[in-house]
Amino acid sequence: MVMKNEIKQRVAVGMSGGVDSSVAAALLKEQGHEVIGVFMKFWSENIKGKIRENICCSLESSEDARQVCNKLGVPFYVIDMKVPFKKKIVDDFVNEYECGHTPNPCVRCNQYIKFEELWKKLKPMGVDFVATGHYARVETIHELSLPPRALLRAGRDKNKDQSYFLHQIQQKHLKHTLFPLGDYTKPNVRKLAKKYGLSTASKKESQEICFVADGKVGEFLKRYIKFEKGNIVDVGSEDVLGQHEGLPLYTIGQRKGIGLAGGPWYVVQLDKKKNILWVSKDEKDLDSKELIVRSVNWISGEQPKLPLKCKCKIRYRSDFVVATIHELSQGKYRVEFTKPQRAITSGQYCVFYKGEECLGGGVIE
């Protein structure tokens, strides 16, 4: 039996100053919950004594969130997350690039900051649930003789579904999580914002990495990593074609910005040990029928019976593909696809689904 939470609770809404979290708070208030707005202050980069604001917690975003809370008549709190954000998100981001990987900081932010660290700070305040403006759904299963179990399901709006970014949330945190927008589409959310008279109704979304405010990842990394030039080598002939500017500037499948004539050329491998950028003119060299994942989170809290046939995504905007998951040693898994996948990238996430349920996922090696 599936049951949704209908008891009036004390709910802390993570407010970003955007339209989604604003409407999430309004919906919960309308449902009769005791709502408090929470705005998190993340790490902002100090460049030669000048602070470059984090997009997610700029002064403008903070004021927008405060205005919404004032409009709704709910308390507004600011919580300092600078230290854990720098350690868990920014430092890991830099380290992953230094190791030749392409990380996804948004997944880690949800895993460690927006739910784990935030819950630690809110639980002593008597908060029952944490809510955000993510497009996903939580459903709680009640079975005889078993404790309640939370399921993560895709959002109804397939163009906005964000379950991919939420797959690393542990069961103990998901049980205390609400996603009020899970059954709505983005256009409907904007209509609701106008209905409630929220100042964020027409606010545009940011697609950038929040702590790289100008979107220039390469320039950001250069301030923390010493780049070393090296050879660009044709994977077929093994001929040296030129020099790369530093491996962290490239990612698998990249076609532009390689600096080679006679293309198109595609990045097919980053060889960290030899400092070689392997490239090819043949797109088929980007295809692979399997990958290895580590740091896998099973949202249910238990590993399902393996091997398991399910649907997978190897990046947020990729299509679903049918695959079989096989267990390896030391907490790793082999994912075998029914058809080759293009540009599988180390550091990204492979996420598993059964129908609309997100089972979990892990980091691609």
C-alpha positions as a Markdown table, in Angstrom:
| # | Residue | x | y | z |
|---|---|---|---|---|
| 1 | Met | 0.0 | 0.0 | 0.0 |
| 2 | Val | 1.3 | 3.4 | -1.0 |
| 3 | Met | 0.5 | 6.3 | 1.4 |
| 4 | Lys | 1.3 | 10.0 | 1.1 |
| 5 | Asn | 2.0 | 12.2 | 4.1 |
| 6 | Glu | -1.3 | 14.0 | 5.0 |
| 7 | Ile | -0.5 | 14.9 | 8.6 |
| 8 | Lys | 0.3 | 18.6 | 9.1 |
| 9 | Gln | 4.0 | 18.8 | 9.8 |
| 10 | Arg | 6.8 | 21.4 | 10.5 |
| 11 | Val | 8.5 | 21.6 | 7.1 |
| 12 | Ala | 11.7 | 23.5 | 6.3 |
| 13 | Val | 11.8 | 24.5 | 2.7 |
| 14 | Gly | 15.2 | 25.1 | 1.1 |
| 15 | Met | 14.8 | 28.5 | -0.5 |
| 16 | Ser | 17.0 | 29.4 | -3.4 |
| 17 | Gly | 15.3 | 32.6 | -4.5 |
| 18 | Gly | 14.0 | 30.9 | -7.6 |
| 19 | Val | 10.4 | 30.2 | -8.7 |
| 20 | Asp | 10.5 | 26.5 | -8.0 |
| 21 | Ser | 11.4 | 26.7 | -4.3 |
| 22 | Ser | 9.0 | 29.7 | -3.9 |
| 23 | Val | 6.0 | 27.7 | -5.2 |
| 24 | Ala | 7.0 | 24.6 | -3.2 |
| 25 | Ala | 6.8 | 26.8 | 0.0 |
| 26 | Ala | 3.5 | 28.3 | -1.1 |
| 27 | Leu | 1.9 | 24.9 | -1.8 |
| 28 | Leu | 3.0 | 23.5 | 1.6 |
| 29 | Lys | 1.7 | 26.6 | 3.4 |
| 30 | Glu | -1.6 | 26.2 | 1.5 |
| 31 | Gln | -1.8 | 22.6 | 2.6 |
| 32 | Gly | -1.7 | 23.8 | 6.2 |
| 33 | His | 1.8 | 22.8 | 7.2 |
| 34 | Glu | 4.0 | 24.9 | 9.5 |
| 35 | Val | 6.5 | 26.2 | 7.0 |
| 36 | Ile | 9.8 | 27.8 | 7.6 |
| 37 | Gly | 12.1 | 29.1 | 4.8 |
| 38 | Val | 15.8 | 28.2 | 4.9 |
| 39 | Phe | 18.4 | 29.9 | 2.7 |
| 40 | Met | 21.8 | 28.3 | 2.6 |
| 41 | Lys | 25.0 | 30.4 | 2.3 |
| 42 | Phe | 27.6 | 28.4 | 0.3 |
| 43 | Trp | 31.2 | 29.0 | -0.4 |
| 44 | Ser | 32.1 | 32.0 | -2.6 |
| 45 | Glu | 35.5 | 32.4 | -4.2 |
| 46 | Asn | 37.9 | 35.1 | -3.1 |
| 47 | Ile | 39.9 | 36.3 | -6.0 |
| 48 | Lys | 42.7 | 38.7 | -5.0 |
| 49 | Gly | 40.6 | 40.1 | -2.2 |
| 50 | Lys | 37.4 | 40.4 | -4.1 |
| 51 | Ile | 34.5 | 38.0 | -3.4 |
| 52 | Arg | 32.9 | 36.4 | -6.5 |
| 53 | Glu | 29.4 | 35.6 | -5.4 |
| 54 | Asn | 28.0 | 32.1 | -5.6 |
| 55 | Ile | 25.0 | 32.1 | -8.0 |
| 56 | Cys | 22.8 | 30.1 | -5.6 |
| 57 | Cys | 23.4 | 32.3 | -2.6 |
| 58 | Ser | 24.0 | 35.8 | -4.0 |
| 59 | Leu | 22.6 | 38.9 | -2.2 |
| 60 | Glu | 19.9 | 39.1 | -5.0 |
| 61 | Ser | 18.9 | 35.4 | -4.4 |
| 62 | Ser | 18.8 | 35.9 | -0.6 |
| 63 | Glu | 16.5 | 39.0 | -1.0 |
| 64 | Asp | 14.2 | 37.2 | -3.4 |
| 65 | Ala | 13.9 | 34.3 | -1.0 |
| 66 | Arg | 13.2 | 36.7 | 1.9 |
| 67 | Gln | 10.5 | 38.5 | -0.1 |
| 68 | Val | 8.7 | 35.3 | -0.8 |
| 69 | Cys | 8.8 | 34.3 | 2.8 |
| 70 | Asn | 7.4 | 37.7 | 3.8 |
| 71 | Lys | 4.7 | 37.3 | 1.2 |
| 72 | Leu | 3.7 | 33.9 | 2.5 |
| 73 | Gly | 4.0 | 35.0 | 6.2 |
| 74 | Val | 6.6 | 32.3 | 7.1 |
| 75 | Pro | 9.8 | 32.6 | 9.1 |
| 76 | Phe | 13.0 | 33.1 | 7.1 |
| 77 | Tyr | 16.4 | 31.7 | 8.3 |
| 78 | Val | 19.9 | 31.9 | 6.8 |
| 79 | Ile | 22.1 | 28.9 | 7.5 |
| 80 | Asp | 25.9 | 29.0 | 6.9 |
| 81 | Met | 27.1 | 26.1 | 4.8 |
| 82 | Lys | 30.4 | 27.5 | 3.7 |
| 83 | Val | 32.7 | 25.0 | 5.4 |
| 84 | Pro | 31.0 | 21.7 | 4.4 |
| 85 | Phe | 30.3 | 23.1 | 0.9 |
| 86 | Lys | 34.0 | 24.0 | 0.3 |
| 87 | Lys | 35.1 | 20.6 | 1.6 |
| 88 | Lys | 32.5 | 18.3 | 0.1 |
| 89 | Ile | 31.8 | 20.0 | -3.1 |
| 90 | Val | 34.4 | 22.5 | -4.3 |
| 91 | Asp | 37.5 | 20.5 | -3.1 |
| 92 | Asp | 36.1 | 17.3 | -4.6 |
| 93 | Phe | 35.3 | 19.1 | -7.8 |
| 94 | Val | 38.9 | 20.3 | -8.2 |
| 95 | Asn | 40.4 | 16.9 | -7.1 |
| 96 | Glu | 38.2 | 15.0 | -9.6 |
| 97 | Tyr | 39.4 | 17.2 | -12.5 |
| 98 | Glu | 43.0 | 16.8 | -11.3 |
| 99 | Cys | 42.5 | 13.0 | -11.5 |
| 100 | Gly | 41.3 | 13.2 | -15.1 |
| 101 | His | 37.6 | 12.9 | -14.3 |
| 102 | Thr | 34.6 | 15.1 | -15.1 |
| 103 | Pro | 32.5 | 15.4 | -11.9 |
| 104 | Asn | 28.9 | 16.4 | -11.3 |
| 105 | Pro | 28.9 | 18.7 | -8.3 |
| 106 | Cys | 25.1 | 19.1 | -8.3 |
| 107 | Val | 24.6 | 15.4 | -7.3 |
| 108 | Arg | 27.1 | 15.7 | -4.5 |
| 109 | Cys | 25.5 | 18.9 | -3.3 |
| 110 | Asn | 22.1 | 17.2 | -3.0 |
| 111 | Gln | 23.8 | 14.2 | -1.3 |
| 112 | Tyr | 25.9 | 16.0 | 1.3 |
| 113 | Ile | 24.6 | 19.5 | 1.7 |
| 114 | Lys | 20.9 | 20.0 | 0.8 |
| 115 | Phe | 19.8 | 16.9 | 2.7 |
| 116 | Glu | 22.5 | 15.5 | 5.0 |
| 117 | Glu | 24.1 | 18.6 | 6.4 |
| 118 | Leu | 20.9 | 20.6 | 6.3 |
| 119 | Trp | 19.0 | 17.9 | 8.1 |
| 120 | Lys | 21.7 | 17.9 | 10.9 |
| 121 | Lys | 21.1 | 21.6 | 11.5 |
| 122 | Leu | 17.3 | 21.4 | 11.2 |
| 123 | Lys | 16.4 | 18.3 | 13.2 |
| 124 | Pro | 17.2 | 20.1 | 16.6 |
| 125 | Met | 14.8 | 22.8 | 15.6 |
| 126 | Gly | 11.9 | 20.3 | 15.6 |
| 127 | Val | 11.6 | 20.1 | 11.8 |
| 128 | Asp | 9.8 | 17.0 | 10.6 |
| 129 | Phe | 10.6 | 17.3 | 6.9 |
| 130 | Val | 12.9 | 19.1 | 4.5 |
| 131 | Ala | 11.3 | 20.2 | 1.2 |
| 132 | Thr | 12.9 | 21.6 | -2.0 |
| 133 | Gly | 11.7 | 22.7 | -5.4 |
| 134 | His | 13.0 | 19.6 | -7.2 |
| 135 | Tyr | 10.9 | 17.9 | -9.9 |
| 136 | Ala | 10.7 | 14.5 | -8.4 |
| 137 | Arg | 8.3 | 12.5 | -6.1 |
| 138 | Val | 8.6 | 10.6 | -2.8 |
| 139 | Glu | 6.2 | 7.9 | -2.0 |
| 140 | Thr | 6.2 | 5.9 | 1.2 |
| 141 | Ile | 5.4 | 2.2 | 1.3 |
| 142 | His | 3.8 | 0.7 | 4.4 |
| 143 | Glu | 4.0 | -3.1 | 4.5 |
| 144 | Leu | 3.0 | -5.4 | 7.4 |
| 145 | Ser | 5.7 | -6.1 | 9.9 |
| 146 | Leu | 8.2 | -3.9 | 8.0 |
| 147 | Pro | 9.3 | -0.3 | 8.7 |
| 148 | Pro | 8.0 | 2.4 | 6.3 |
| 149 | Arg | 10.2 | 2.7 | 3.1 |
| 150 | Ala | 10.5 | 5.8 | 1.0 |
| 151 | Leu | 10.7 | 5.5 | -2.8 |
| 152 | Leu | 12.1 | 8.1 | -5.2 |
| 153 | Arg | 10.1 | 8.4 | -8.3 |
| 154 | Ala | 10.6 | 10.6 | -11.4 |
| 155 | Gly | 8.8 | 13.9 | -11.7 |
| 156 | Arg | 5.6 | 14.0 | -13.8 |
| 157 | Asp | 7.2 | 16.6 | -16.1 |
| 158 | Lys | 9.6 | 14.4 | -18.1 |
| 159 | Asn | 11.4 | 17.5 | -19.4 |
| 160 | Lys | 12.2 | 18.7 | -15.9 |
| 161 | Asp | 12.5 | 15.4 | -14.0 |
| 162 | Gln | 15.4 | 15.7 | -11.5 |
| 163 | Ser | 15.5 | 12.3 | -9.9 |
| 164 | Tyr | 18.9 | 11.8 | -11.6 |
| 165 | Phe | 20.4 | 14.5 | -9.4 |
| 166 | Leu | 18.8 | 13.0 | -6.3 |
| 167 | His | 19.8 | 9.4 | -6.7 |
| 168 | Gln | 22.5 | 9.5 | -4.0 |
| 169 | Ile | 20.1 | 10.5 | -1.2 |
| 170 | Gln | 20.1 | 7.8 | 1.5 |
| 171 | Gln | 16.9 | 6.2 | 2.7 |
| 172 | Lys | 17.2 | 7.8 | 6.2 |
| 173 | His | 17.1 | 11.2 | 4.6 |
| 174 | Leu | 14.5 | 10.5 | 1.9 |
| 175 | Lys | 12.0 | 9.5 | 4.6 |
| 176 | His | 12.1 | 13.1 | 5.8 |
| 177 | Thr | 12.0 | 14.7 | 2.4 |
| 178 | Leu | 9.1 | 16.3 | 0.4 |
| 179 | Phe | 9.1 | 17.4 | -3.2 |
| 180 | Pro | 5.9 | 19.4 | -3.6 |
| 181 | Leu | 6.4 | 20.0 | -7.3 |
| 182 | Gly | 6.6 | 16.4 | -8.3 |
| 183 | Asp | 3.2 | 16.3 | -10.0 |
| 184 | Tyr | 3.6 | 19.7 | -11.7 |
| 185 | Thr | 5.0 | 20.9 | -15.0 |
| 186 | Lys | 7.3 | 23.9 | -15.2 |
| 187 | Pro | 4.6 | 26.0 | -17.0 |
| 188 | Asn | 2.1 | 25.1 | -14.3 |
| 189 | Val | 4.6 | 26.2 | -11.6 |
| 190 | Arg | 5.0 | 29.6 | -13.2 |
| 191 | Lys | 1.2 | 30.0 | -13.3 |
| 192 | Leu | 1.0 | 29.1 | -9.6 |
| 193 | Ala | 3.7 | 31.6 | -8.8 |
| 194 | Lys | 1.6 | 34.4 | -10.5 |
| 195 | Lys | -1.5 | 33.1 | -8.7 |
| 196 | Tyr | 0.2 | 33.4 | -5.3 |
| 197 | Gly | 1.6 | 36.8 | -6.3 |
| 198 | Leu | 5.2 | 35.7 | -5.8 |
| 199 | Ser | 8.0 | 38.1 | -7.0 |
| 200 | Thr | 10.0 | 35.2 | -8.5 |
| 201 | Ala | 7.2 | 34.2 | -11.0 |
| 202 | Ser | 9.2 | 35.3 | -14.0 |
| 203 | Lys | 12.7 | 34.8 | -12.7 |
| 204 | Lys | 15.0 | 32.9 | -15.1 |
| 205 | Glu | 16.9 | 29.8 | -14.2 |
| 206 | Ser | 20.6 | 29.5 | -14.1 |
| 207 | Gln | 22.3 | 26.5 | -15.8 |
| 208 | Glu | 25.8 | 27.2 | -14.6 |
| 209 | Ile | 27.8 | 25.5 | -11.8 |
| 210 | Cys | 26.9 | 27.8 | -8.9 |
| 211 | Phe | 30.4 | 28.4 | -7.6 |
| 212 | Val | 31.8 | 29.1 | -11.1 |
| 213 | Ala | 29.8 | 32.2 | -11.6 |
| 214 | Asp | 31.0 | 33.2 | -15.0 |
| 215 | Gly | 30.7 | 29.6 | -16.4 |
| 216 | Lys | 34.4 | 29.4 | -17.3 |
| 217 | Val | 35.3 | 26.1 | -15.7 |
| 218 | Gly | 38.8 | 26.1 | -17.2 |
| 219 | Glu | 39.7 | 29.5 | -15.8 |
| 220 | Phe | 38.4 | 28.4 | -12.4 |
| 221 | Leu | 40.5 | 25.2 | -12.4 |
| 222 | Lys | 43.6 | 27.1 | -13.4 |
| 223 | Arg | 43.5 | 28.9 | -10.1 |
| 224 | Tyr | 43.7 | 25.6 | -8.2 |
| 225 | Ile | 45.5 | 23.2 | -10.5 |
| 226 | Lys | 48.9 | 23.4 | -12.1 |
| 227 | Phe | 48.2 | 22.5 | -15.8 |
| 228 | Glu | 50.8 | 20.5 | -17.7 |
| 229 | Lys | 51.0 | 20.5 | -21.5 |
| 230 | Gly | 51.3 | 17.1 | -23.1 |
| 231 | Asn | 50.8 | 15.2 | -26.4 |
| 232 | Ile | 47.7 | 14.8 | -28.4 |
| 233 | Val | 47.7 | 11.3 | -29.9 |
| 234 | Asp | 45.6 | 9.7 | -32.6 |
| 235 | Val | 44.1 | 6.5 | -31.0 |
| 236 | Gly | 44.3 | 4.7 | -34.3 |
| 237 | Ser | 47.7 | 5.5 | -35.7 |
| 238 | Glu | 49.3 | 6.5 | -32.4 |
| 239 | Asp | 50.8 | 9.6 | -34.2 |
| 240 | Val | 51.4 | 12.7 | -32.2 |
| 241 | Leu | 49.2 | 15.4 | -33.6 |
| 242 | Gly | 49.9 | 18.3 | -31.4 |
| 243 | Gln | 50.0 | 19.6 | -27.8 |
| 244 | His | 47.2 | 19.9 | -25.3 |
| 245 | Glu | 47.0 | 22.7 | -22.7 |
| 246 | Gly | 46.3 | 20.5 | -19.7 |
| 247 | Leu | 44.0 | 17.4 | -19.4 |
| 248 | Pro | 41.5 | 19.1 | -17.0 |
| 249 | Leu | 40.4 | 21.4 | -19.9 |
| 250 | Tyr | 39.0 | 18.4 | -21.8 |
| 251 | Thr | 36.3 | 15.8 | -21.4 |
| 252 | Ile | 35.3 | 12.6 | -23.2 |
| 253 | Gly | 33.3 | 13.3 | -26.4 |
| 254 | Gln | 34.6 | 16.9 | -26.7 |
| 255 | Arg | 34.9 | 18.0 | -30.3 |
| 256 | Lys | 35.5 | 21.8 | -30.1 |
| 257 | Gly | 38.5 | 23.5 | -28.6 |
| 258 | Ile | 41.0 | 20.7 | -29.2 |
| 259 | Gly | 43.0 | 22.8 | -31.6 |
| 260 | Leu | 43.7 | 20.3 | -34.4 |
| 261 | Ala | 43.3 | 20.8 | -38.1 |
| 262 | Gly | 41.6 | 18.3 | -40.5 |
| 263 | Gly | 38.8 | 17.4 | -38.1 |
| 264 | Pro | 36.4 | 16.9 | -36.6 |
| 265 | Trp | 38.4 | 15.2 | -33.9 |
| 266 | Tyr | 36.9 | 13.7 | -30.7 |
| 267 | Val | 38.4 | 13.3 | -27.3 |
| 268 | Val | 38.2 | 9.5 | -26.5 |
| 269 | Gln | 40.5 | 9.2 | -23.5 |
| 270 | Leu | 42.4 | 11.2 | -20.9 |
| 271 | Asp | 45.5 | 9.3 | -19.9 |
| 272 | Lys | 46.5 | 10.9 | -16.6 |
| 273 | Lys | 49.6 | 8.7 | -16.0 |
| 274 | Lys | 51.2 | 9.5 | -19.4 |
| 275 | Asn | 49.6 | 13.0 | -19.7 |
| 276 | Ile | 48.2 | 12.1 | -23.1 |
| 277 | Leu | 45.0 | 13.3 | -24.7 |
| 278 | Trp | 43.8 | 10.5 | -27.0 |
| 279 | Val | 41.7 | 11.6 | -29.9 |
| 280 | Ser | 40.0 | 10.0 | -33.0 |
| 281 | Lys | 38.1 | 11.0 | -36.1 |
| 282 | Asp | 35.9 | 8.0 | -35.8 |
| 283 | Glu | 32.9 | 8.6 | -33.6 |
| 284 | Lys | 32.6 | 4.8 | -33.1 |
| 285 | Asp | 35.7 | 5.0 | -30.8 |
| 286 | Leu | 33.4 | 6.8 | -28.4 |
| 287 | Asp | 31.1 | 3.9 | -28.1 |
| 288 | Ser | 31.1 | 1.3 | -25.3 |
| 289 | Lys | 28.8 | -1.5 | -24.2 |
| 290 | Glu | 29.7 | -1.5 | -20.6 |
| 291 | Leu | 31.1 | 0.5 | -17.7 |
| 292 | Ile | 32.1 | 0.1 | -14.0 |
| 293 | Val | 30.5 | 2.1 | -11.2 |
| 294 | Arg | 31.6 | 2.7 | -7.6 |
| 295 | Ser | 30.2 | 4.4 | -4.6 |
| 296 | Val | 26.7 | 3.0 | -5.4 |
| 297 | Asn | 23.8 | 4.1 | -3.4 |
| 298 | Trp | 20.7 | 1.9 | -3.3 |
| 299 | Ile | 17.9 | 4.2 | -2.3 |
| 300 | Ser | 15.9 | 1.4 | -0.6 |
| 301 | Gly | 18.9 | 0.8 | 1.7 |
| 302 | Glu | 19.3 | -2.7 | 0.4 |
| 303 | Gln | 21.0 | -4.1 | -2.6 |
| 304 | Pro | 18.5 | -5.8 | -5.0 |
| 305 | Lys | 19.0 | -9.3 | -6.2 |
| 306 | Leu | 21.7 | -9.3 | -8.9 |
| 307 | Pro | 22.2 | -9.6 | -11.8 |
| 308 | Leu | 19.4 | -7.0 | -12.4 |
| 309 | Lys | 17.9 | -5.9 | -15.7 |
| 310 | Cys | 16.8 | -2.3 | -15.6 |
| 311 | Lys | 16.9 | 1.1 | -17.3 |
| 312 | Cys | 19.9 | 3.4 | -16.9 |
| 313 | Lys | 21.0 | 6.9 | -17.7 |
| 314 | Ile | 24.7 | 7.8 | -18.0 |
| 315 | Arg | 24.1 | 11.5 | -17.9 |
| 316 | Tyr | 21.2 | 13.8 | -17.0 |
| 317 | Arg | 20.1 | 14.5 | -20.6 |
| 318 | Ser | 20.9 | 11.1 | -22.1 |
| 319 | Asp | 18.1 | 8.7 | -23.2 |
| 320 | Phe | 17.2 | 5.7 | -21.1 |
| 321 | Val | 18.9 | 2.4 | -22.1 |
| 322 | Val | 18.2 | -1.1 | -21.0 |
| 323 | Ala | 21.2 | -2.6 | -19.1 |
| 324 | Thr | 22.1 | -5.5 | -16.8 |
| 325 | Ile | 23.9 | -4.8 | -13.5 |
| 326 | His | 26.4 | -7.3 | -12.3 |
| 327 | Glu | 28.2 | -7.3 | -8.9 |
| 328 | Leu | 31.9 | -7.2 | -8.8 |
| 329 | Ser | 34.2 | -7.1 | -5.8 |
| 330 | Gln | 35.0 | -4.2 | -3.4 |
| 331 | Gly | 31.6 | -2.5 | -3.8 |
| 332 | Lys | 31.9 | -2.1 | -7.6 |
| 333 | Tyr | 29.4 | -3.1 | -10.3 |
| 334 | Arg | 29.6 | -3.8 | -14.0 |
| 335 | Val | 26.8 | -2.3 | -16.1 |
| 336 | Glu | 26.3 | -4.0 | -19.4 |
| 337 | Phe | 24.1 | -2.2 | -22.0 |
| 338 | Thr | 21.9 | -3.7 | -24.7 |
| 339 | Lys | 23.3 | -1.1 | -27.2 |
| 340 | Pro | 26.6 | 0.9 | -27.1 |
| 341 | Gln | 26.6 | 4.2 | -25.3 |
| 342 | Arg | 28.4 | 7.2 | -26.6 |
| 343 | Ala | 31.1 | 9.1 | -24.6 |
| 344 | Ile | 30.9 | 7.3 | -21.2 |
| 345 | Thr | 32.7 | 9.7 | -18.9 |
| 346 | Ser | 34.6 | 9.0 | -15.7 |
| 347 | Gly | 33.3 | 11.0 | -12.8 |
| 348 | Gln | 29.8 | 11.2 | -14.1 |
| 349 | Tyr | 26.9 | 9.1 | -12.7 |
| 350 | Cys | 25.1 | 6.1 | -14.0 |
| 351 | Val | 21.6 | 6.0 | -12.5 |
| 352 | Phe | 19.3 | 3.0 | -12.4 |
| 353 | Tyr | 15.5 | 3.0 | -12.8 |
| 354 | Lys | 12.7 | 0.4 | -12.7 |
| 355 | Gly | 9.8 | 2.0 | -14.4 |
| 356 | Glu | 9.4 | 5.5 | -12.8 |
| 357 | Glu | 11.2 | 4.4 | -9.6 |
| 358 | Cys | 14.8 | 5.6 | -9.2 |
| 359 | Leu | 16.7 | 2.6 | -7.7 |
| 360 | Gly | 20.0 | 4.5 | -7.1 |
| 361 | Gly | 23.3 | 4.8 | -8.9 |
| 362 | Gly | 27.0 | 5.3 | -8.7 |
| 363 | Val | 30.1 | 7.1 | -10.0 |
| 364 | Ile | 31.4 | 5.9 | -13.4 |
| 365 | Glu | 35.1 | 4.8 | -13.2 |
